[in-house]
Structure formats: structure tokens, C-alpha cells
């Protein structure tokens, strides 16, 4: 007795139905497209928690204190050019400027804000130097930034913000005149910095006409220091 061959006309629709069901199940299990994997290497971030190093040695998302304006008007480029001509000093010795690239503007708090600064890793109590001549506009402690310094440039048009300091330099006070390279504080983890990741949160912002020490237009420090 001959065995009947399966009816190909019935099998093809069945295979198509199974394939479609498999694709739909795959999308449902994923939930959302994977995260991009081209994040800046300076932070050691990756697309998933499984890719994270067991013991982090890089800065995690931190909150700076200045209320920076979202306005990025074209004249900010002129400010950057002017700062580059001043030959500002890196606040911490021995830093590879290229490590700062891409830190500015990174997403923080699940996309709720942008990181308008750079985080510079250094051992605890490493000296922090004034980026240029100027004056100490404000010494301030906050829950986010910890021990912070706001330094104005000589013209009072730009402010430099140094946060998470372990402590201030001895005798540092508001209104004090400082020179480029003067030690103004020491690297630490005050504020919301991870206890095992000492670093300097450094921001540059262009002051408005009212010269409020806590508010201005953010400027990418990498663009100022790069050569």
C-alpha cells in the first residue's frame, strides 16, 4: 500500500504562519531596540548592565550645581575661540585632553538632562588648579556638587565651576584673587559622587549681563582645551 505524500498546498501556509508568529514573539521579548554601543570610552559605559565592569573605575552620572541655560546661541563659538586664545590651564595635571571628548552633553537621569561638564578622574587629594587668572566668586556646598568653587575670569564674563572637592585650599575665600595654576582645592567625592570614584566635575559657562555666579550658557570644556 502506497503512503500518501503531504499536500504541499497546505504545508506552505502553515510554515508561513509559524514564521510570522516567531517574528512577533521575538519583537515582544525584546521590548525595545538595543542601546547604542558607541558611548564615549572615558566613562566605561556599555549597552547593558552585564557589560559593566564589576568594580567601576570611571565616573557615573553626577549632577552639577549651576543652572545652565539651554540656549546655545551662535556667539558661544566666539566665546570658545576667545578662551582657546587664552591658553587655559587644565585644572588637573597630566590629563589627556582627548579623554574629555564626548562627555559634554551626555544624557543623564534617563534622558532627563544633559551633562554640561566634564568629569576628570584623579586620585583623592590631587591638587585642583585655577584654569586662569580671576577671582573666587563663590564657595558653596550643595547636596549634588559637594564642596564647590565658582571662579570668574578677569572680565567677569566666564565662570569656571569645580565640584566634588575633598576640601578647599587652605585660606581660600570668596573675593580672593587667584592666578592661573594656583591650587584652589583637592579632588574628592563630596556631594553625590561615588565614594570609590574621586574625580573633578569641571564646567565652563558664559555669564549673562547680570553676572549671576550660578547661571549661564554652558560651554564644552573639551572644545576649549583641545589643540
C-alpha positions, 0 to 999 in steps of 0.5 A: 500500500502506497503512503500518501505524500503531504499536500504541499498546498497546505504545508506552505501556509502553515510554515508561513504562519509559524514564521510570522508568529516567531517574528512577533514573539521575538519583537515582544521579548525584546521590548525595545531596540538595543542601546547604542554601543558607541558611548564615549570610552572615558566613562566605561559605559556599555549597552547593558548592565552585564557589560559593566565592569564589576568594580567601576573605575570611571565616573557615573552620572553626577549632577552639577550645581549651576543652572545652565541655560539651554540656549546655545546661541551662535556667539558661544563659538566666539566665546570658545575661540576667545578662551582657546586664545587664552591658553587655559590651564587644565585644572588637573595635571597630566590629563589627556585632553582627548579623554574629555571628548564626548562627555559634554552633553551626555544624557543623564537621569534617563534622558532627563538632562544633559551633562554640561561638564566634564568629569576628570578622574584623579586620585583623592587629594590631587591638587585642583588648579585655577584654569586662569587668572580671576577671582573666587566668586563663590564657595558653596556646598550643595547636596549634588556638587559637594564642596564647590568653587565658582571662579570668574575670569578677569572680565567677569564674563566666564565662570569656571565651576569645580565640584566634588572637592575633598576640601578647599585650599587652605585660606581660600575665600570668596573675593580672593584673587587667584592666578592661573595654576594656583591650587584652589582645592583637592579632588574628592567625592563630596556631594553625590559622587561615588565614594570609590570614584574621586574625580573633578566635575569641571564646567565652563559657562558664559555669564549673562549681563547680570553676572549671576555666579550660578547661571549661564550658557554652558560651554564644552570644556573639551572644545576649549582645551583641545589643540 
